[in-house]
Amino acid sequence: MKEQARHITTELVHHSYQPPQAFAAPQPAVHKASTVIFDSVQDMRTRRWLDKSGYTYGLHGTPTTYQLEERLCSLEGGKQCLLVPSGLCAISTVALGLLSAGDEVLIPDNAYGPNKDFAEHELARWGIRHAWYNPMDVADLQARISPATKLVWLEAPGSVSMEFPDLIALVQACQARGVTTVLDNTWGAGLAFQPFDLLADGGSLAVDVSAHALTKYPSGGGDVLMGSITTVNQALHMRIKLTHMRLGIGIGANDAEAVLRALPSMALRYHAQDQSARQLAAALQRQSGVVQLLHPAFEGAPGHACWQQLCGAANQGQGAAAGIFSVVIDARFEQAAIDRFCDSLQLFKLGYSWGGPMSLVMPYDIDSMRANGRGCVQAGTVVRFCIGLEDTQDLLQDLAQAWEQAFGQAWQH
C-alpha cells in the first residue's frame, strides 16, 4: 500500500534524511538533548549510562559531555570524571556524596572561602561536623583526625595567602588513618603536578578525589562556569555519581563545547601566565612598601620547598605555578591608600576568579578569612593579582603608575 503523504508540520519533525556519518573536524560536535531516542523497547531496557556504554537521557550524558569528561581524565590522570555547573558545585557534590550525619570533615583554614561556608552553614544543619586545620603543620592535622573524620580537604596552595603545604605528607597522614582525601586542584589544574601520582612513580601515592573549577584555566575565557570531580577508584566514583544523578545535576552543551574548544591551548596559556606572573611578582617584591611576597615558586615564600618538591620538575624542569600571587603591603599604609592603588590600575580590573585573558586585582582582609590567625602571613594588607594574557611590560607600567599615584613612592625598577 502506498505510504500516505504526511503534513509538512509532521515532516519537519520526522524527516527521513540522515546525514552521512563520516565527518571529522578539529572540534567535537555539540549534542543537545533532554530526550534520547531508543531503537526499540529492548534497546531502551539494555542501555547503560553509568559506565558510559550508552545514552538514556540528556542529564546522564551526551557524546559532547562524555568527550569532555574523558579529556579531563587525561589532564589530571584520573579514570572517571563528573561534570557540574561550577567549582563550588563540585565541592558540595563531593561532600553530599561522601558524608553522612555524625561524620566530620576537616578543612584547611586557608581553603577557598565558600568551601568553609558550605560546611559551616549547610553541612552543619545536616549533622555533619567540621573543623579547620593548619595545612602547614602535618602534626595539627594528625591530631585532629578522629574516628568520626571521614573526609579531609586539601588545597595547594591556600586560597589568597598562597601557602604551599606538604601535600605528600598530608595525604600520607590521611591514608594511615583510612580517611578519604579530596584536593581542590584548580590551581595545579593537572599541569603543575599530578594529583593521582604525587610521587611521580606511577601512582603509589594519590589523592582520592580531585575537584576542579573548570571556570578557571580549562575555560580560559572568563565566561564559563563549570566544575569537575575526578577519581581513580571506581567504587568512590560511583558513590559520588549516584548522588550527582539524584540531585539532578547537569551542564549545558554549549558550555561543554566552550571548554572543549579551550583545552588545546590550556597548557600554553597556563605557562605563559605563570612566566608573566613571576616577572610581575619579582617587580613588586622590590618595592619598599611590600613586606612579603606570597608566591610558592619564590624562595622564602611559605611552602616554597614543598612547591619545589611537587611542582619543580614540571614544564621541562622550569617548575609550574598558576599565574596568581599575592603581596602583603606594609601596615603603615592605610586601607584608603591600598584601595586607591587598586582603583588606579588601568589594565588590572577589580574582579573575582582567574585563569582568563584579563588581569585582575583584589584587596583582602585576611584576618576575617582565617579562624586560627594569619599563620605565615605577615602584618599588613593582602592584595592578590591574577595575571591574564596582556603584554607583561604593559602590566609592569600599569603597576608602576598606580603605585606612584597611591603611595607617593618612586617605582623601583
Secondary structure by P-SEA (a helix, b strand, c coil): cccccccaaaaaacccccccccccccccbbbbbcbbbbccaaaaaaccccccccccccccccaaaaaaaaaaaaaacccbbbbcccaaaaaaaaaaacccccbbbbbbccccaaaaaaaacccccccccccccccccaaaaaaaccccccbbbbbccccccccccaaaaaaaaaaaabbbbbbcccccccccccccccccccccccccbbbbcccccccccccccbbbbbbccaaaaaaaaaaaaaabbbbbaaaaaaaaaaccaaaaaaaaaaaaaaaaaaaaaaccccccccccccccccaaaaaaacccccccccccccccccccccccccaaaaaaaaaacccccccccccccbbbbbbbccccccccccccccccbbbbbbbccccaaaaaaaaaaaaaaaccccccc
